[in-house]
Amino acid sequence: MALKDYAKEIERCSACSYCKWIPFDHVKSWRFAKNCPSIDYYNFNNYSARGRYLTSRSILRDEVKITDEIIDIAHTCLTCGACDVSCKICRYNLEPLEMVRELKAELAAKGNYPEAHKVMLKNIKEEANIFGISRKRRGEWAEGLNIKDLTKEKAEVVFHAGCSYSYDKKLSGTVKTAVEILNNAGVDFGIMGDAEMCCGAKIHSMGHHSEFDRLAKANIALWKRAGVTTIVTACADGYHAFKRLYPELGSNFTVLHIVEYIDQLIREGKLTFSNEVPMTITYHDPCHLGRQGESYEAWEGEEQKYKNQIVVHSPKKPRYNGINGIYDEPRNILNAIPGIELREMERIREFSYCCGAGGGARESYPEYSQWVAGERLEEAKATGAETLVTACPWCKTNFTDSLGDNAGFSVVDILDLVRMAL
């Protein structure tokens, strides 16, 4: 698909403004009723899905010059997908998430993107990660652990650590917990070590699709050579990429997030918690694990009009409305830990508010990104919880940075709680 392929859809947007709010029957308070971080922050229609449809139409009609403001309108979209869910549930079957990705791609093809993206692209091309850290250090987190090197051996399961867990030393304990659980469960698995590539999810959300394709094809080739049938990851971005994006490039592996594996082990009686963890917590649903964690469904068909009015697709087109994401598994884990009291926020599951780290915004618009994280933290604190738990390294990092030295509140990865309870 390309931006021009959304020309008809752009005309069908009725400016109903549902893209700016969670569905009204789920609103519990005015304070936490919005779903789109960019219009929440900038308070101008251009920064909503509706506004980006109009901007795209102007670009397609060659009615505007590409300015820094146009670039900002496109790239302040976190591609969190909240507008996409509200549009499908409340009104139409439009694809605002896919459209804005193609808007970014249209701009990127002509070199129109934030300066910070140039650095990230350079790092990806040279070191296969956005941080620019030597790829020779990618496997350092696993040193001293008993894990197969799948560049030399074979296994049915590959554990993909991802960029954040591989390079951020503050997160290394978290990812080691995942490995310990897999080992104790007797799983035949390994890692790619230094050969592992970035999943490409962040680059894809920034509109650099050709670079994403290169990374994805490289990872797929590595897994095939190692005889892999199943991919397990602790990274929400990686989960979304492998589950939803890679199949379009021919990937047909089973994909599991580590919380799915842990939940299964608990239900089978193979994992029990012996330590009490007396904490009052709330859980944040990561966008890429939750509403964007649905399985890919191949579709080839055409758009038709019923009685020359109602748009239908033949055959029926997959409807990604977020309800089949990974929601129950992390909550099952938390409820199984002795001493944990889970208090839910107002916006949860497919209506969760974004952490602010996605779409390249954390790197390009740091003040805005931190504001979004701060908004979510305010919602978390409103529950009376003392700790915010998530299952994504990007979410944890962005929340932690926004929180600063705020005493009396903390942010942890769900695997950290699992480690404490074992």
C-alpha positions, 0 to 999 in steps of 0.5 A, a space after each residue: 500500500 501507498 498513501 495514494 491508495 487511501 485517497 478514497 478512504 480520506 474522503 470517507 472520514 466524516 470528522 466525527 472526532 471519535 478518533 480523539 476519545 476512547 469510546 464514550 461508553 467506556 469513559 469513566 471521567 473527563 480527566 482520562 477520556 481522551 485517547 490520542 496523545 498528540 491532539 491531547 498535547 497540541 490541542 489542534 485538529 491537524 494533530 488528530 487522525 482526522 487532521 492527518 487525513 486532511 493533510 494527506 489529502 492536501 499532499 496527494 493533491 499537491 496543494 501544500 509544500 512540505 514544511 517543518 510543520 507538516 513533518 511535525 504533524 506526521 511524526 508526532 503521531 506515536 502510531 499507538 493505534 488508539 484512534 484506529 480502535 475507536 474508529 472501528 468500534 464507534 463509527 467506520 472501518 477506516 484505517 487511520 493507523 495504516 494511513 498515517 504510516 503511509 503518510 510518514 513513508 510518503 514524506 520519508 521517501 523524499 527525505 522529509 523527516 525529523 533530524 533525529 531519525 537520520 541518526 537512528 537510520 545511520 545507527 540501524 544501517 551500521 550496527 543494526 540497532 537505533 542506539 549506534 552501539 557496536 553490534 559485537 556487544 549485542 550478546 553481552 547480556 547473556 554472558 555466563 548463561 547456559 544458552 545455545 548459540 543458534 548461529 552454531 547450533 539448532 533449536 526449535 525456539 529462539 529467544 529474541 532479546 531485542 535492542 533495549 534488553 540487549 544494550 540497556 544494562 539497567 534492563 539486563 536483570 529483567 531479560 535474564 529472568 526470562 531466560 531462567 524461566 525458559 531454562 527451568 521449564 526445559 525449553 529447547 531454545 537459543 539466541 542469535 547473540 551478535 547476529 540478532 538484528 533489530 526487529 525493525 518495529 520502530 523504524 517501520 512506525 517512522 515510515 522507513 519501510 525499505 529499511 524495515 524489510 531489510 531487517 525483517 528478511 535478515 532475521 527471518 533468514 537467520 531463524 530458518 537456518 537455525 531450524 527455528 519454529 517458534 519465536 519468544 520475545 520479552 519486547 512488545 515492539 518485537 512481538 508486534 513486528 514478528 506477529 503482525 508485520 513479518 508474515 507479510 514478508 513470508 514469515 510463518 513462525 509461531 510467535 509468543 511474548 514471554 508473558 504468554 509462556 509464563 501464563 501457560 506454565 502457571 496454568 499447567 502447574 509448572 511454575 509456582 510462586 513461593 514468595 509474597 510480594 506485598 505491593 499495590 500495583 496497576 498495569 499498563 497495557 503496551 500498545 504493541 502487545 495489546 491493541 496491536 498484538 493481534 495476529 496477521 490475517 492475509 487478505 486479497 480482495 477489492 472494495 465495493 459499494 452496496 447500493 452505491 453507498 455502503 462500502 464493503 470488501 469482497 471477500 470480508 476484510 480482517 478487522 483489527 479492532 484491538 480486542 484480541 491483543 495480549 491482555 489476560 495473560 499479564 493480569 493472570 500472572 499478576 493475580 497469581 503472585 501472592 501479596 499483589 493487589 491489582 488496581 486497574 486504571 480507567 483506560 485499559 486493554 484496547 483503550 489504553 493510553 500510550 506511554 509516549 515512546 513510539 513512532 520515533 517521538 521519544 527521540 524526535 520530540 522528547 518534551 512531548 514524549 515525556 509529557 505523554 508518559 507523565 499523563 499516563 503516570 497521573 492516571 496510574 497514581 489516581 488508582 492509589 497504586 504504588 507501582 506501575 507494571 508493564 511488559 515493554 522495555 520502551 514503556 518502562 524506560 519512558 515512564 522511568 525517565 518521566 517519573 524522575 526522582 518522584 518518591 513513593 511511586 515506581 515503575 517495574 517490568 512484570 518480569 521483575 515481579 516474577 523474579 521477586 515472587 520465585 
